[in-house]
Every structure is written in structure tokens, then in C-alpha cells.
């Protein structure tokens, strides 16, 4: 047994009795590392920005990454021209074309690796929140000045007197409620797709809102004001219309707010929710304007005042322009947009 074991360890013997040594174990095979994947070469862009009016070169940006957004390009341009902060810039593909969105990506635009953009100065900017707070606070304060009949508005004998008609007090409450609601919505509800607007617009907007508020308030709170011709029935019907449309307007603003996550600019098709006031979305693209129109029609019926009717008419014309523009953008952006909807008035307009 020992001999067999020794033979097994020393190897086999040849025919002449010589032992053949057992083969020694070879080195372990070396594992080859997987070849690294070659990285794709990044093609950088060259961006030149020209003045849209004079065609003069304002800036040249070298080695711009292809996934850079227009917003990032604006920030780069701002570094070389500090007087034009990003909100003030309009970057376009054509001198007379539309402004590109901040979220547009460079490589997805119809440009080559040497991209040419055109710049237009939008002028000094101001935040939408500031504009809304200013233009809505004015009518609230101005109307109350006429309601309390502060001096230098009416004859001295009427200073700080009150009207004997209860509809005047009701109108003041409705008007104040409307603008307090707007202020609160500006602070806590609205989410703006654009952060700023031209500073000059605040003067135009304030002239419109403040001027009409003073005109309406002067006649509604005038000592010689006469109540509506049909009396309490007309006033109560008008109040129902006003409150119904105010609730509807607020419901639409909440529904639109919930469509857009905080801090984003995503757009979605608005659809009716469980709230019955939103079911008008089945027929109208901008029901917030529809309800706004209804509110002022109710206020016109309540006060039976010509300046209020004129303000309602002008507001309707302006809201129709906005609604048509938004309706067109919905149709252009969403192929599956409901075809039954009208911009502001069902089946009419």
C-alpha cells in the first residue's frame, strides 16, 4: 500500500522502470478585465448673439454644452452684459420671431453647432405678484374713499355721511370682497408661468383698474344715487349671480393651480374635477374669464350704474382677446384637446 501511494505521488513508471514525474500544476488563468466602453465625444456648440435691430455681435460663447437651455445661455450672456439680466432678455432664432422659452434645449433647436441667436431688450421688468398686488389694492382703497365720502369728493355737507340706500352698502361689500379675493389669490393661489412683466405695464394696468374704480364709486356712492328700478328683487337676483360667479371663479383658479406643480412651468389640459363649478371646462377653455364676466354682470344689475356696465363691456372685450389666445395655444400644443370647447362663451365665442 505504501509503495502504491508513493508511486501515485511520484508518477507513473516507464517500461524500463524509470519513474515519470507528475506534471506540476500550472499558474491560474488570468482574468481579463472587460474593455472599457469608449466614451462618446461631446460636440460643443458655439453660440453668437446678435442685436435684433442692428445685427451687431453682442456676445460669443465658446464650448457651450449641447444640453444647455436658453435660460442658461441668458445667464452666460448676463455675465458679459450685466445691464441685461435674464428676465429682461428676449432670445430669438429670427430678429422678428417669437421669443424662445427658457426651458428650450440648445441641441433640440433648428440650429447647427454654430448657433446664431438674436437679442431684444424687453426693458425694465417687475414681478407679476407686485403688479397684481398694486393694481388690486388701488380699487379697494379708492372705492372705500368714495364710500366713506372723504372730503373734497362731494359737497362739504356730505363729508363722512352714509347713504340711505342699503344697495349702496351691499355694493361696497361686494366690490371689496371681489378685490380682497383677488389679493389673496395672488398671494396664495396663483402660480405664474412668467415671473416678470415690463415695468411700463404697471402704469397702464393701474390706470385701467384705478380709473374705473373711481368712476364707478363716484356714481354709486353719490348722495343723489337712485336704486335699481325693480327694487329688492333685482338686487337679490344680482347678488345671487355675483356670489355664484365669484365661487365659480375661485374654483377654476384652484383647479388651474393644481395642474401645475410648485416651481414648474408644465402645461396640461384642464379637465372638470369633482367640484361642480369646474364642469364648465367641458364647454369652455377659460371659464375663469366666463365667471369673471358673470360677476361683473351681476354687479351691473345690482347697481344699475352706467360706468359699471361700461367697465364690464371693456373687461369682456379684453378677456375675450386673452381667452382666444389661450384657446389657440391649447389647440396648438395638445393634439387631443377637446374640440367642443369655446374660448369664453359656450358655443358662441
GIJOQUI-V452717 format. One line per field, one symbol per residue. ss: DSSP state (a for helix, b for strand, c for the rest). A space follows every 50 residues. Layout:
BEGIN
ss: ???
END
This chain:
BEGIN
ss: caaaaaaaaaccbcccccbcccccccccccccccccccccccccbbbbbb bcccccbbbbbbbbccccbaaaaaaaaaaacccccaaabbbbccccccbc ccccbaaacccccbbbbbbbbcccbbbaaaaaaaaaaaaaaaaaaaaccc cccccaaacccccccaaaaaaaaaaaaaaaaaaaaaaacccccccbbbca aaaaaaaaaaaaaaaaaaaaccccccccccaaaaaaaaaaaaaaaaaaaa aaaaaaaaaccccccccccccccccaaaaaaacbccaaaaaaaaaaaaaa aaaccaaaaaaaaaaaaaaaaaaaaaaaaaaaaccccccccbccccccc
END
